[in-house]
């Protein structure tokens, strides 16, 4: 791939046919299974304050709010935020939407739990990820849990690295071309969308961290990994599994900050 992908590629990536693809790619059943898992794994009671970061078009945010939780969703996409706010208004849901960069935006504090779903953990380099983890860690109450879902962990992505892919979602097709930048441990991707006569090309980069690197980064910010699963069925994560669901818990040692 000869195209240079900017480090802040995510600021304008989620728009147009790209957004349509993400909305079509996930089923209602998949969202229901993941929300069931989140509620159980986060160990939270109704009316708890939960953080969904980044939240995309809000599939987890909306479902959790409908089940009686107070949600804050954070995302940088103009299109996703517009769609989410429209649904919140139409259904009068208890959701606060924060439109901004997850690295620099004030996200509040004293959350009872948080989630980062759908491969979004790893959009930036180590320095940026350190900032992100520190921000979420500070926003959580002691004892609160954070669920991180990704199919981009090294143990998932590298054993069978996909150089190309072709997907059809109704009248929308997506063709994928991947290369791997070894020196940066980063996957570089070109996506070509076709819908009738409309064609769009989008680029993104995703840093590929090992599971051990992620666990060390979390521990650095007072977050202890307590489980790593390959699915919402709570099966243990193994080399080559397509998805990872990591559960981390904030230490109880700094309770004084909240009293």
N, C-alpha and C positions, 0 to 999 in steps of 0.2 A: 504494500500500500504506500503510494507516494504522497498522499494527502497528509498535511500536518494537522493534527487535532489539538485544538487549544485546551489548556488545562481547565478552563471554565466552560467546557463544552456543554455542560448540563444546564446552563443559564437559558439557552434557547432550543434545547434538544426536543423537549416534550411539547410538540405542536403539530397541527395538520394531521396527515395520515398516520403519523407515528402515534398520536394520542388515540386515534380510532383503533389501531392495532391492539394497544394495551387494554382498551375497554372490551374488545371482543375476545381477547386471548384467555381471559379468566372466566370460569363458569360460576354461577350462583352457588352450586354445590361445593366448589373448591373454597369459595369465600366462607361459606357456612362452616366447613370443616376447620378452617384456620381460625375463625373467631371462636368456635367451641374450644379449640386448643389453647388460644390466648387466654380466655377467661379462666380455664382450669389451671394453666401453667403459671399465670401471673398471680393466681391465688387472691383474687380481689372480689369484694362484695359490690352489689349494685350501688350506684351513686359514687363509686370511686372515681378519682380524677386520673385519666389516662392520656398518654402522649403518643401520637402516631407521627413518626418523623423519618423520612418524608412520607406524606400521606397519599401522593398521587391524586387520582380522582375520587379517593375516599371510600373505596369498597370496604375496608376494615373499619374505618372511622364511622361510617354511616351505620353499619350493622351493629357495632358496639354501642353506639348511641341509642339505637332502637331497643337494645336490651337493658337500658337503664343506667348506662355509664355516662359520665361527663367527659367529653372528648375535646382535646386540642389537636388539631391537625396542622402540620407545617409543610409547605411546599413552595417551590420557586416557579412552577409553571403557571403562566397567566391563564392558559386554557383549562388546565385541571382545576385551578382555584375557582375560576368562573363557574364551571360545571358543578363543583361541590357546593358553592354558596347558593346556587340556584336551587339545588335539591334541599339544602338545609332550610331555606326560606319556604319552599313549597310544603315541606313536611313538618316544619316547626321543631327541628331537632336541636338538642342541647349540645351544640358543637361550636367551638371557637376556631376560626380559621386564621392562621398566621401566614401571610404571603411574603416569603423572603428566603434568603439563602440560609441553609441550616448551619453554616459555619459562622455567620455574623449576626443573625437575627436573635433578639431577645425572646426566649421561649417560655419564660416564667419558671416557677419552681413548685416544690411540694407535691409532685405527682406520685400516685400510688402504684404506677406501673407504666411501662413504655414498650413500644414495638417499632422495629425497623424491618419492613418486609419487602419481598420482591426484588432481591439483588441490588438494592440501593446502598448497601454497606460496601464501600470500596470505590466510590465515584472519584475520590481524590487520593493524593499521595499520602505517605505516612504522616507527615506534618499536619496535613489537613484532617486525617482520620483521628489523630491525637486530639486536635481541637474539638472535633465532633464528639468523641467519646467523653472528653472532659465536660463538655456542655451538658450532655444528657445525664452524666453521673451527678453533676451538681443539681440538676433539676429534680432528681428522684429523692424521695424520703428514704431514710435508713430502713433497710429491710425490703424495700421495693425491688421488683424484678424488671429486667429488660429482656425481651425476646428479639433475637436477630435471625432473620431468615435470608439465606443466600444460596444460589447455585453456582456462585463464582469463587468459592473457596478453592485453593490450589488442589486439595485432595479430591474435589469434584470435577474441576475443569481440566486439569492437565493430563490425567491418565488416558483420556480419549479426546484430545483437543479437536473441536469441530472447526475445520477450515471453511466449510460452506454449509449453507442450510437453505431450505425452500419450504415455505409455509403458505397455506391457502386458508383464508378466513372469509368465507362467503365470496363477495366480489373483490376482496382485497388480498393481494399476494405480497409476500415479503421474502426477498432474497438476501442472504447474509454472506459476507465474506470476512473472515477473521484472520488476523495475523498476531503473532506474539512477540512483543519486544522483550527479549531476554534480559537485557541490562536494567530495565525498569520493572520487570515482573508485571507487565501490563498487557492486556488484550486490547487490540485496536480493531474496531469493527466498522464496516460499511454496510448500511442497510438501504436497500432499494425497494420502495413501495410502488405498487401499480394498482390503480383502481380505474377501470375503463381507460380513458385517454390521459388520465392524470398520473404523473410519475414524480416521486419525491425521493431524494437521496439524503440520508442522515448519517452522521458519524458520531461515534462515542469511544471513549477509552475507559477501561475498568481495571483498576489495580487488583492483582491477584495475591491475596494474603493466605499464608498457611493457617490452619486452625490454631497451632501453637502461638503464632504471632498475634492473632486476635485475642487469645486468652491472656497473653502477657500484657497487651495494650489495655484490656479491661481491668486487669489486676492493678495496673499502674494507677488507675483512678478509683480504686476501692470497690471494684466490681468483681466478685468471685463467680467463676463459671461453675454451675451446679449440675448441668446436664447438657448433652449434645445429642440431638436426635436426627434421623434421616427423613422423618415424616411426622405428620400430626398424630400418627398411631403410637408415637413414642418408641419406635424401634431405634436401637443404638446406631449412631452414624459410623459408617465404615468407608475405607478408601474406595473411591469410584462411585459412591452414591450421588444421585443427581442433585439433591437438596440437603441443606443443613439448617436445623433449627436449634440455635444455641440459647440457653437460658442462663442469665447472669443475675446475681443478687447483690444489692448494695450492702456493705457492711453496716452493722448496728453501732459501730464504735463512735460515730459522731452525732448521737441523738441530741446532744446539748444544743446543736445548731438550730434545732427546730422547737426549742422551748425557752 
